[in-house]
Amino acid sequence: METLFYIVSRSVYLFFSILMFLLLARVILGFFADEESKAFNFCYAITEPIVSPVRGLLSHIPVLADSPIDFSFMATCLIIILVQDALPL
């Protein structure tokens, strides 16, 4: 049972690590690549279901709602880091 718990914990950690990489790739591709590129569309399709709810929550904060900077990526990364730190490895 302990081995199964370890495998699940490591798998969740790996999933969140890959998600962090894809978030970073999406931000970088947003600056340099065309939005019609396959790499950008792939990163967008994978990360948008995670980023969109965070963006919705942040839009209810008046200071962040009027900001020209999209803080949802930073907040999503922070949440992922906190979840990864909470995982017993």
C-alpha positions, 0 to 999 in steps of 0.5 A: 500500500505504501508503494502505491501511495508513493507511485501516485504521489510521484505521478502527480508531482510529475504531472504538475512539473510537466504542467509548469513547463507547458505554462512557461512554454506558453508564455514564451511562445506568446512573445515570440511565436505566431499564435497560429503555430502548432506548438502554441496551440498545443500549449494553449489547449493543455494549459487553458483549462487550468489557467481560466478558472484562476483568471476568473477568480482573479477578475473578482479582485478590483485591483487585478481586474483593471490591471493590464498584466495577466497575473493568472499565470503567476497565480497558477504557478504559485498554486502548483508549487504549493501543491507540489510542496504539500505532496509527500515524497 
